[in-house]
Amino acid sequence: MNTALILFAAIRTLFVAVFLGFGTTILLYLERKIFARAQHRPGANRAGAYGEWQMAADFLKVFSKWRGDSQNRESSIFLTTLPLQLMLPLIFTVVLFGAWHLSSAFNIELLILFFLVVLSAVLESFYLLSGFTSIEKYEYRRHIALNLAGSCGLLLSILTVALHTGSFSLHAVRSLQTHFPFHAVMMSPGLFLAGCVAFLSFFLILAIRPVGDMGNQGALTKRQFLFFFYKRMWFFSLISFWVFVFAGAMDGLFGIVLFFLKIILLIVFSLVLQTSLPKLRVGDALEAGVRFLLPLGLIGLLIELFWIAWWVR
């Protein structure tokens, strides 16, 4: 491979890493502000004039109070899985934005992205069952089933998109949205249902509000803080994925700016949705996912199949 191409790929990867870290920080800032507004109290305004340094302040607070006693000592599984887990959202975002083109020859980028989501869920299962208390292990064991249900919903959405484009390639998805109505979610009833199922599947995969969350009412330990940040990295990556696949890809400077604005708007909508809906128990969320979300995804796939057959005819 040409040295210039390697350098270019490295620079683009670094840009994506900065974008992911900055985007996750913006997500956390908006999450604090919107949740605080919903609870009628000031939020995230103690560090910086507008709370812009609150995330860094929380990070330093957690790590400055960390004590390596036997109660909080990291296990070998924790030390093995968490660094890789933190890398997976970055790899996901790099593949999504095409910093590396290794998968272009196979046209299976969508499947690669889905594999990264599943791999993250598997590593998360080992992580959650390795170093928490017995009560937390019981709570998070049910999250594994949520990850499975959400992954199945996401797979059905990806299959629907691939059925419409005839390929698992991100290039095909991007090319699809270069003409009116410029958004895949509006191009057919099947893609509309696929977009809804994919968006709702994110809440099951990540097990965040309104489905559930860390569940700790006190101060976070370093382990929990890193896991919390890792969840928000995935949330931002999956939101970017949804916008790319269902709400128009980037094309030109205006398209890039509009793409980022769509991400911010969808994040705000997600956070408002989380504060507006009552928090569901994990069991209820799992039942809703199996009984309603997965059948809805299957219905969307079948509708798209008939839509494509009718359109071709």
Secondary structure, DSSP 8 states (H G I E B T S, - for coil): --HHHHHHHHHHHHHHHHHHHHHHHHHHHHHHHHHHHHTTS--S-SSSTTSTTHHHHHHHHHHHS----TTS---HHHHHHHHHHHHHHHHHHHHHTTS--TTTTTT-HHHHHHHHHHHHHHHHHHHHTTSS-HHHHHHHHHHHHHHHHHHHHHHHHHHHHHHHHTSS-HHHHHHHTTSTT--GGGS-HHHHHHHHHHHHHHHHHHT-TTS------S---HHHHHHHHHHHHHHHHHHHHHHHHHS----HHHHHHHHHHHHHHHHHHHHHHHHHS----HHHHHHHIIIIIHHHHHHHHHHHHHHHHHHH-
